[in-house]
Amino acid sequence: MDELAYRIRSAEPDDLAAVRSTITVSLAHPEGRGRGTSLRTAQQRNELLLLERYDTRQKDWVVGGFIEFHMRVDDTLTLRDLGTIGDTPHAGVAKHLIGELFNQLSPVSATCVVRRDAEAWTEILASIPGFFVDGPPEYRRPHYYNIWKWSPELARQAQRGARPRGAPPRPGPGPRRRR
């Protein structure tokens, strides 16, 4: 039985071609358009992480996903883009990249902008403890965007199973009806 082998590392200039050829759909481009030079500049600033998996057939490491970010001086993290292999986002890869980034940088908060109609990305962020939609959607021609924020305190409370003070009750199955 083969073990799952993966690694997360900073991107190098040689990796950019592999990222562009294997990953088409991303958080910032859910319809699959190109990214232009953003990945190159992120790599030069050392703000691009890759998740690679070991392919036993090719006997080489293959790109499975990337995350582009920016860490501000006040320790606030901005997730600029996130992409995974496949035609739809791979939730496991995305969550692992975000979790690793949080572990490495220990931000005091994080922000992410997601198109409101990008349902797969919305589901992924909603399933990560500590993420919440902050305020009403913003309109930037031609789409509406949700601003997602992450707080380490909300993440700790969610992992303990506690409901934050003032937060609405979690949706449940509803009351049972007697027959």
C-alpha positions as semicolon CSV with decimal commas, in nm:
position;residue;x (nm);y (nm);z (nm)
1;M;0,000;0,000;0,000
2;D;0,137;0,342;-0,099
3;E;0,162;0,615;0,160
4;L;0,032;0,961;0,088
5;A;0,340;1,173;0,019
6;Y;0,312;1,549;-0,005
7;R;0,513;1,857;0,079
8;I;0,452;2,228;0,106
9;R;0,726;2,466;0,002
10;S;0,790;2,815;-0,132
11;A;0,765;2,842;-0,508
12;E;1,071;2,888;-0,725
13;P;1,084;3,058;-1,068
14;D;1,089;2,719;-1,245
15;D;0,758;2,621;-1,079
16;L;0,547;2,894;-1,237
17;A;0,506;2,717;-1,573
18;A;0,388;2,399;-1,398
19;V;0,138;2,596;-1,188
20;R;-0,006;2,773;-1,492
21;S;-0,035;2,451;-1,695
22;T;-0,191;2,230;-1,426
23;I;-0,415;2,471;-1,231
24;T;-0,685;2,651;-1,425
25;V;-0,954;2,732;-1,167
26;S;-0,865;2,939;-0,863
27;L;-1,021;3,151;-0,591
28;A;-0,952;3,478;-0,773
29;H;-1,043;3,330;-1,113
30;P;-1,326;3,077;-1,062
31;E;-1,409;3,074;-1,433
32;G;-1,051;2,977;-1,526
33;R;-0,907;3,291;-1,685
34;G;-0,531;3,351;-1,682
35;R;-0,345;3,509;-1,395
36;G;-0,105;3,735;-1,583
37;T;0,206;3,826;-1,389
38;S;0,064;3,803;-1,038
39;L;0,222;3,464;-0,970
40;R;0,565;3,582;-1,083
41;T;0,560;3,885;-0,855
42;A;0,426;3,678;-0,564
43;Q;0,707;3,427;-0,614
44;Q;0,963;3,708;-0,621
45;R;0,822;3,845;-0,291
46;N;0,828;3,491;-0,145
47;E;0,448;3,503;-0,102
48;L;0,360;3,189;-0,299
49;L;0,341;2,841;-0,145
50;L;0,300;2,516;-0,337
51;L;0,154;2,186;-0,229
52;E;0,318;1,902;-0,418
53;R;0,241;1,534;-0,412
54;Y;0,474;1,253;-0,509
55;D;0,357;1,073;-0,823
56;T;0,480;0,713;-0,805
57;R;0,426;0,656;-1,177
58;Q;0,635;0,954;-1,285
59;K;0,868;0,916;-0,985
60;D;0,860;1,293;-0,940
61;W;0,685;1,567;-0,743
62;V;0,372;1,710;-0,910
63;V;0,202;2,042;-0,824
64;G;-0,131;1,986;-0,649
65;G;-0,214;2,342;-0,547
66;F;-0,087;2,688;-0,466
67;I;-0,170;2,975;-0,235
68;E;-0,077;3,338;-0,296
69;F;-0,081;3,559;0,012
70;H;0,042;3,883;0,162
71;M;0,136;3,937;0,525
72;R;0,104;4,296;0,639
73;V;0,326;4,461;0,900
74;D;0,040;4,445;1,154
75;D;0,031;4,060;1,115
76;T;-0,289;4,063;0,913
77;L;-0,287;3,801;0,639
78;T;-0,452;3,854;0,300
79;L;-0,528;3,546;0,092
80;R;-0,499;3,675;-0,264
81;D;-0,543;3,354;-0,462
82;L;-0,570;2,980;-0,406
83;G;-0,581;2,713;-0,672
84;T;-0,599;2,333;-0,681
85;I;-0,576;2,070;-0,949
86;G;-0,893;1,965;-1,128
87;D;-1,189;2,138;-1,289
88;T;-1,341;2,209;-0,948
89;P;-1,157;2,309;-0,630
90;H;-1,020;2,021;-0,423
91;A;-1,135;2,095;-0,069
92;G;-0,867;1,885;0,102
93;V;-0,580;2,056;-0,078
94;A;-0,727;2,403;-0,020
95;K;-0,784;2,344;0,351
96;H;-0,439;2,199;0,395
97;L;-0,272;2,496;0,227
98;I;-0,470;2,746;0,435
99;G;-0,402;2,555;0,755
100;E;-0,030;2,532;0,685
101;L;-0,015;2,902;0,606
102;F;-0,191;2,985;0,935
103;N;0,050;2,757;1,124
104;Q;0,359;2,909;0,962
105;L;0,264;3,276;0,991
106;S;0,035;3,285;1,299
107;P;-0,166;3,587;1,180
108;V;-0,382;3,791;1,416
109;S;-0,652;3,786;1,147
110;A;-0,696;3,697;0,782
111;T;-0,904;3,835;0,495
112;C;-1,015;3,682;0,168
113;V;-1,235;3,818;-0,113
114;V;-1,451;3,562;-0,295
115;R;-1,701;3,605;-0,574
116;R;-2,049;3,544;-0,437
117;D;-2,133;3,302;-0,721
118;A;-1,822;3,085;-0,655
119;E;-2,016;2,829;-0,451
120;A;-1,739;2,570;-0,423
121;W;-1,498;2,822;-0,272
122;T;-1,769;2,953;-0,041
123;E;-1,833;2,601;0,090
124;I;-1,461;2,543;0,149
125;L;-1,416;2,866;0,346
126;A;-1,737;2,811;0,543
127;S;-1,609;2,470;0,655
128;I;-1,284;2,612;0,801
129;P;-1,324;2,708;1,169
130;G;-1,290;3,080;1,230
131;F;-1,398;3,205;0,885
132;F;-1,710;3,421;0,855
133;V;-1,859;3,659;0,598
134;D;-1,806;4,015;0,714
135;G;-2,093;4,241;0,615
136;P;-2,303;4,258;0,299
137;P;-2,156;4,169;-0,041
138;E;-1,964;4,435;-0,231
139;Y;-2,029;4,509;-0,596
140;R;-1,733;4,543;-0,830
141;R;-1,831;4,544;-1,189
142;P;-1,954;4,289;-1,308
143;H;-1,976;4,067;-0,994
144;Y;-2,073;4,072;-0,627
145;Y;-1,802;3,971;-0,377
146;N;-1,816;3,844;-0,020
147;I;-1,546;3,957;0,220
148;W;-1,441;3,663;0,437
149;K;-1,251;3,718;0,759
150;W;-1,078;3,474;0,986
151;S;-1,010;3,514;1,356
152;P;-0,796;3,277;1,566
153;E;-1,029;3,329;1,862
154;L;-1,334;3,222;1,656
155;A;-1,135;2,923;1,529
156;R;-1,051;2,816;1,887
157;Q;-1,413;2,858;1,993
158;A;-1,536;2,653;1,696
159;Q;-1,290;2,375;1,775
160;R;-1,411;2,367;2,135
161;G;-1,770;2,359;2,011
162;A;-1,862;2,686;2,182
163;R;-2,082;2,941;2,015
164;P;-1,930;3,292;2,011
165;R;-2,113;3,549;2,222
166;G;-2,371;3,728;2,012
167;A;-2,347;3,481;1,724
168;P;-2,666;3,337;1,575
169;P;-2,749;2,977;1,663
170;R;-2,614;2,714;1,429
171;P;-2,867;2,586;1,176
172;G;-2,987;2,243;1,269
173;P;-3,238;1,988;1,151
174;G;-3,522;2,177;1,318
175;P;-3,784;2,060;1,565
176;R;-3,912;1,706;1,541
177;R;-4,274;1,658;1,454
178;R;-4,485;1,397;1,623
179;R;-4,696;1,174;1,413
